[in-house]
Amino acid sequence: MRRLLYIFLVAVAVLSVGCSRDDARKSILKVYNWADYIDESLLSEFEDWYFEQTGEKVEVVYQLFDINEIMLAKIERGKEDFDVACPSEYIIERMLKNDLLLPINKDFGATPNYLGNVSPFILDVFDKIDGGDKNANDYAVGYMWGTTGFLYNTKYVTSEEADTWNSLWDKKFEKKILVKDAFRDVYSPLLIYANQERIAKGEVTLDELMHDASDESIAVVEGLLKRAKPNIAGWEADFGKELMTKEKAWLNLSWSGDAAWAIEEADAVDVQLDYVVPKEGSIVWFDGWVIPKYAKNIKAASYFINFMCMPKNAIRNMEEIGYVSVIGTPDVMKYMSESAVEAGIKQASDLTYFFGEGADSVIINPVMYPDREVVERCGMMHDSGPRTEAMLAMWSRVKGDNLNNWMVVVIFAAVGMLLVVGVMRKMKKRRRRCRRL
């Protein structure tokens, strides 16, 4: 009898511990995001705001990833119970098809719904995400977006040279080009380049090309990349912008957000950089907030996404990281336009596609907000599904060992010297932001 009583008490204790852990988990919000992709002071502010709105306490546990596929693998295994994650559009597509996402509850009671601040342009693009029988806008809310193009040094590269993918094969740039180590972001623009005549004739659309991962198309892109290899100094994930500011490379196949950061940092050391989306076309990419299938704090997750859609928070994030928010309200446009004028930018852009009527001639940073004409020649990447392995094999064949020893030395030197400059610039940006908000 005593033995039975002992077993009973142990079982009760175990269940109590389990229940207490479950209760504790309900007061934690696990956020999984890219590195350097948020104003981290907003995390503690969300905790206060959430308590004000719901009367419930929450603690944000913030974790980072640097590759979409690593983030996805952790969620697929079900061993990580992240509440909010920030994948790119093609990963959102894959997660929807594999039933790895929960729909976002957009009923916030007495709390305002800020999700309506997302630009209609972004909503339309998310409608193109192929989620099988699921609509992406029910399961994902945009966060940041941008283009892929050339970051270039104006001392060595003319605007005409940067405005075409042909520069990849120009002998003038031997060992002076850096390429993003992201096969989709390179494959897709070059596929557009290779099919520009067919696009002009109406034989194929941009969206059809972005779904094309056939052996024939992979072979075409592989040939283009191998021709460019003598000019490629290295394949980079993050260090390209530093090397550009040190003038160790002249052209960088780059994301617009990295380009905006590099242009500002380079200006501080009297290096003139600029950015352009080549005339043949390129891609527009998007990242968005989702709630993974194994999330434990679904309510706080939806409130967090709502919080990030507040215009003032969108502005703070853009100021901090250099990328462009999906929020398309008039106050965001006004703030970004004033910042551009203050920075001496005079070029006006047609942004009616993003901000609506009245935005046909806005003075704004064209690196961050491309003109309508630029966006119209850009496609959106899609998940290549079972063809991914073939694309990765091509990427591996092309890359080989293309990172020279001198480049490794330069990387460490550049990063070390720019750390101090970067910290000082970040502090300056924060002071400026606090004055203006």
C-alpha atoms as one frame of an Amber mdcrd trajectory, in Angstrom:
protein
   0.000   0.000   0.000   2.817   2.369   0.888   4.478   1.549  -2.421   1.310
   2.459  -4.327   1.005   5.687  -2.342   4.651   6.554  -3.135   4.100   5.973
  -6.886   0.964   8.109  -6.744   2.773  10.998  -5.022   5.662  10.855  -7.506
   3.213  10.942 -10.413   1.419  13.933  -8.935   4.760  15.726  -8.453   5.808
  15.058 -12.058   2.471  16.280 -13.361   2.735  19.382 -11.171   6.186  20.175
 -12.526   4.928  19.631 -16.059   1.962  21.904 -15.470   4.128  24.595 -13.913
   6.458  24.441 -16.906   3.509  24.739 -19.290   2.205  27.733 -17.332   5.635
  29.355 -17.420   5.924  28.766 -21.160   2.670  30.636 -21.722   4.336  33.793
 -20.427   7.265  33.468 -22.872   7.316  34.566 -26.506  10.033  32.916 -28.592
  10.975  35.051 -31.601  13.255  33.643 -34.316  14.686  36.276 -36.650  17.622
  37.178 -38.881  20.665  38.803 -37.261  20.711  42.619 -37.218  17.127  42.712
 -38.429  15.263  44.658 -35.759  15.640  47.534 -33.328  16.100  45.284 -30.301
  14.884  47.963 -27.873  11.425  47.240 -29.306  11.475  43.786 -27.707  11.249
  45.076 -24.133   8.803  47.751 -25.258   6.571  45.033 -26.676   6.532  43.318
 -23.264   5.210  46.543 -21.674   2.762  47.196 -24.497   1.404  43.645 -24.381
   0.725  43.956 -20.646  -1.045  47.288 -21.231  -3.238  45.738 -23.932  -4.031
  42.370 -22.357  -3.140  42.549 -18.673  -0.879  39.539 -19.252   2.866  39.427
 -18.705   5.168  38.110 -21.407   8.935  37.759 -21.724  10.513  37.823 -25.186
  13.189  35.222 -25.838  14.970  36.387 -28.971  17.008  33.971 -31.112  18.829
  34.438 -34.416  19.403  32.530 -37.646  21.420  33.400 -40.752  20.129  30.907
 -43.316  16.482  30.280 -44.223  17.012  26.535 -44.523  18.500  26.240 -41.019
  15.494  28.015 -39.569  13.172  25.754 -41.535  14.970  22.560 -40.513  14.584
  23.376 -36.820  10.875  24.011 -37.222  10.327  20.934 -39.405  11.809  18.659
 -36.730   9.298  19.956 -34.199  11.948  20.160 -31.494  11.842  23.959 -31.418
   8.626  25.658 -30.319   9.254  29.109 -31.789   6.193  31.346 -31.599   7.180
  33.803 -34.341   9.664  33.397 -37.195  10.680  35.579 -40.145  11.282  33.475
 -43.287  11.618  34.667 -46.873   8.849  34.329 -49.442   9.927  30.996 -50.962
  10.275  29.452 -47.491   6.827  30.730 -46.542   5.648  28.963 -49.696   7.305
  25.709 -48.645   6.019  25.963 -45.066   2.469  26.469 -46.280   2.646  23.453
 -48.590   4.071  21.320 -45.775   1.432  22.452 -43.245   3.990  24.057 -40.919
   2.155  27.317 -40.217  -0.818  28.411 -38.145  -3.237  31.078 -39.367  -2.752
  34.486 -37.772  -5.618  35.592 -35.551  -6.342  39.175 -36.611  -8.953  39.869
 -33.938  -7.209  41.936 -31.272 -10.290  42.968 -29.338  -9.995  46.552 -28.077
  -6.424  46.795 -29.403  -6.193  48.520 -32.809  -5.447  46.253 -35.752  -2.289
  47.640 -37.355  -2.038  44.895 -39.977  -4.016  47.130 -42.307  -0.959  49.380
 -42.523   0.756  46.874 -44.813   1.015  48.250 -48.359  -1.520  46.797 -50.852
   1.495  46.091 -53.078   2.801  43.663 -50.459  -0.598  42.026 -50.028  -0.848
  41.511 -53.797   2.627  39.965 -53.894   1.828  37.618 -51.006  -1.249  36.523
 -52.944   1.195  35.136 -55.535   2.865  32.882 -52.986   1.881  29.340 -53.947
   0.662  27.854 -50.705  -1.429  25.093 -52.218  -4.939  25.505 -50.840  -3.779
  28.148 -48.325  -3.740  31.914 -48.884  -0.399  33.310 -47.728  -2.006  36.511
 -46.417  -3.898  34.427 -43.855  -0.682  32.861 -42.560   2.004  35.523 -43.055
   2.395  39.274 -42.612   5.144  41.085 -44.492   8.054  42.604 -42.579  10.844
  43.843 -44.883  11.380  43.833 -48.642  13.879  44.952 -51.243  15.575  44.269
 -54.567  18.737  42.535 -55.766  21.160  44.485 -57.930  24.662  45.927 -58.167
  26.320  47.885 -55.375  29.180  49.653 -57.148  32.082  52.029 -56.602  31.490
  55.122 -58.739  35.243  55.785 -59.034  35.838  52.550 -60.938  32.433  51.690
 -62.398  30.234  53.960 -64.498  26.480  54.045 -64.026  26.098  52.593 -67.539
  28.358  49.642 -66.652  26.493  48.960 -63.429  23.148  49.118 -65.209  23.617
  45.784 -66.977  24.387  42.234 -65.940  26.925  42.226 -68.801  29.431  43.691
 -66.339  29.754  40.218 -64.816  31.690  39.222 -67.932  33.634  42.442 -68.531
  37.392  41.770 -68.230  37.789  45.229 -66.734  36.415  43.817 -63.491  38.684
  40.788 -63.156  38.746  39.736 -59.478  36.793  42.874 -58.573  33.302  41.389
 -58.271  31.661  39.886 -55.210  28.573  37.690 -55.557  26.032  36.849 -52.884
  26.388  33.259 -51.673  22.655  32.723 -52.144  21.892  30.564 -55.157  18.286
  31.653 -55.668  19.167  35.358 -55.529  21.762  34.826 -58.249  19.968  32.212
 -60.346  16.746  34.202 -60.708  18.184  37.504 -62.050  20.463  35.669 -64.475
  17.548  33.601 -65.727  15.701  36.857 -66.405  18.790  38.211 -68.181  19.034
  35.092 -70.361  15.370  35.357 -71.355  15.054  39.115 -71.845  14.187  38.766
 -75.549  11.501  36.181 -74.834  10.063  38.457 -72.149  10.016  41.420 -74.552
   8.205  39.312 -77.174   5.630  38.102 -74.654   6.724  34.476 -75.014   7.212
  34.098 -71.269   6.277  36.140 -68.191   8.455  37.003 -65.227   6.303  34.881
 -62.939   6.593  31.858 -65.239  10.378  32.233 -65.265  10.498  32.437 -61.480
   8.905  28.979 -61.347  11.384  27.563 -63.872  14.026  25.252 -62.397  14.323
  22.948 -65.419  17.575  21.248 -66.372  17.771  23.503 -69.440  17.449  26.736
 -67.440  19.863  25.551 -64.767  22.407  24.769 -67.490  21.998  28.232 -69.017
  22.622  29.983 -65.689  25.525  27.669 -64.899  27.156  28.642 -68.194  26.735
  32.344 -67.441  28.234  31.973 -63.986  31.213  29.966 -65.199  31.933  32.661
 -67.769  31.872  35.237 -64.961  34.091  33.256 -62.598  37.422  34.879 -63.624
  35.955  38.200 -62.454  34.574  36.898 -59.161  36.802  37.571 -56.147  34.553
  35.733 -53.730  31.100  34.512 -52.761  29.847  36.342 -49.712  26.950  36.191
 -47.308  27.588  39.348 -45.330  31.127  40.697 -45.720  30.645  42.174 -49.194
  29.482  45.558 -47.968  32.565  45.915 -45.769  34.900  45.065 -48.638  33.133
  47.573 -50.853  33.700  50.334 -48.323  37.414  49.378 -48.305  37.513  49.491
 -52.137  38.781  45.902 -52.284  35.945  45.119 -54.678  34.237  47.387 -57.200
  30.987  45.538 -57.875  28.867  43.541 -55.470  25.778  41.568 -56.469  23.919
  42.727 -53.389  20.616  43.130 -51.598  19.297  46.682 -51.511  19.274  46.792
 -47.709  22.963  45.906 -47.536  23.590  48.469 -50.258  21.842  51.239 -48.310
  23.968  50.413 -45.247  27.203  50.281 -47.276  26.540  53.574 -49.074  26.100
  55.379 -45.768  29.124  53.740 -44.131  31.325  54.340 -47.176  30.388  58.002
 -47.267  31.807  58.348 -43.755  35.241  57.294 -45.069  34.975  59.282 -48.331
  34.226  56.292 -50.564  31.412  56.847 -53.039  29.141  53.868 -53.602  25.833
  53.621 -55.432  23.260  50.930 -56.214  21.222  50.037 -59.281  18.888  47.293
 -60.454  20.207  46.346 -63.936  18.004  47.295 -66.868  17.460  43.672 -67.952
  15.533  42.981 -64.743  16.036  41.321 -61.381  14.080  40.162 -58.346  12.070
  41.715 -55.548  12.373  39.730 -52.334  10.218  39.703 -49.198  10.463  38.488
 -45.606   7.428  38.036 -43.407   6.300  37.109 -39.913   4.689  33.685 -39.451
   3.504  31.563 -36.527   5.028  28.061 -36.777   2.909  24.979 -36.245   4.542
  24.089 -32.901   4.153  27.549 -31.331   3.092  27.639 -27.690   2.149  31.293
 -27.239  -0.065  31.931 -30.232  -1.867  34.921 -28.736   1.316  36.856 -27.909
   2.710  35.902 -31.325  -0.182  37.547 -33.161   0.066  40.624 -30.927   3.808
  40.836 -31.637   3.170  40.830 -35.388   0.519  43.510 -34.894   2.974  45.582
 -32.815   5.578  45.435 -35.591   3.048  46.907 -38.034   2.717  50.148 -36.085
   4.159  52.919 -38.306   6.417  54.348 -35.595   7.919  50.898 -34.999   8.376
  50.326 -38.722  10.301  53.610 -38.935  12.513  52.669 -35.999  13.335  49.321
 -37.555  14.226  50.926 -40.882  16.434  53.490 -39.158  18.225  50.736 -37.276
  18.822  48.130 -39.979  18.678  49.966 -43.326  16.075  47.687 -44.896  12.598
  48.771 -45.986   9.430  48.024 -44.067   6.261  46.824 -45.782   4.250  49.507
 -43.967   2.800  51.907 -46.535   1.079  54.641 -44.513   1.321  58.379 -45.339
   3.292  59.117 -42.168   5.936  56.543 -43.135   6.207  58.092 -46.603   6.435
  61.584 -45.106   9.163  60.591 -42.670  11.239  58.729 -45.252  10.862  61.574
 -47.744  11.977  64.154 -45.178  14.970  61.971 -44.322  15.893  61.766 -48.017
  15.670  65.545 -48.488  17.763  66.034 -45.358  20.371  63.666 -46.847  20.514
  65.747 -50.037  18.592  63.383 -52.301  16.806  65.193 -55.128  15.559  62.335
 -57.300  11.775  61.883 -57.358  10.205  58.445 -57.798   6.796  57.091 -58.742
   5.727  55.168 -55.639   2.013  54.939 -56.354   2.365  51.152 -56.441   3.395
  51.214 -52.771   1.842  54.303 -51.137  -1.133  54.863 -53.457  -2.491  57.992
 -55.136  -0.521  61.149 -54.571   2.804  59.307 -54.485   3.632  59.727 -58.160
   6.587  62.065 -57.543   8.133  61.466 -54.140  11.654  62.517 -53.221  12.910
  59.435 -51.436  15.956  57.178 -51.306  15.706  55.195 -54.597  17.899  52.420
 -53.172  15.292  51.752 -50.517  12.162  52.577 -52.518  12.636  51.745 -56.227
  10.619  53.578 -58.851   7.582  51.810 -60.310   9.483  51.184 -63.554  12.162
  49.253 -61.640   9.664  47.104 -59.750   7.812  46.237 -62.948  10.917  44.556
 -64.382  11.471  42.439 -61.268  10.081  38.998 -60.475   9.470  37.214 -57.175
  11.301  34.010 -56.242   9.406  30.802 -55.624  10.254  27.531 -53.912  11.872
  25.124 -56.371  10.587  22.072 -54.481  12.202  18.796 -55.596  14.372  20.745
 -58.061  16.259  22.418 -55.221  18.844  19.639 -55.112  19.681  20.127 -58.802
  20.066  23.876 -58.295  22.340  23.350 -55.294  24.458  20.910 -57.290  24.892
  23.539 -60.009  25.825  26.154 -57.400  28.442  23.842 -55.917  29.958  23.139
 -59.337  30.204  26.833 -60.136  31.653  28.003 -56.844  34.371  25.419 -56.294
  37.142  27.121 -54.288  36.926  30.720 -55.423  37.869  32.568 -52.257  41.477
  33.600 -52.554  43.828  33.733 -49.554  44.290  37.462 -49.964  40.532  37.869
 -49.781  40.380  36.079 -46.423  42.996  38.469 -45.028  41.122  41.455 -46.396
  37.849  40.243 -44.871  39.280  40.154 -41.360  41.044  43.478 -41.785  37.955
  45.177 -43.171  35.638  43.842 -40.501  38.030  44.814 -37.717  38.553  48.385
 -38.927  34.880  48.957 -39.609  33.610  47.695 -36.280  34.548  50.935 -34.547
  33.143  53.066 -37.368  29.966  50.989 -37.411  29.373  51.386 -33.679  29.903
  55.133 -33.872  27.550  55.434 -36.836  24.921  53.344 -35.074  25.077  55.582
 -32.012  24.721  58.632 -34.225  21.724  57.112 -35.975  20.057  56.320 -32.662
  20.534  59.874 -31.405  19.086  61.245 -34.651  16.129  58.881 -34.432  15.349
  59.872 -30.851  15.323  63.541 -31.850  12.976  63.006 -34.760  10.394  60.605
 -33.350
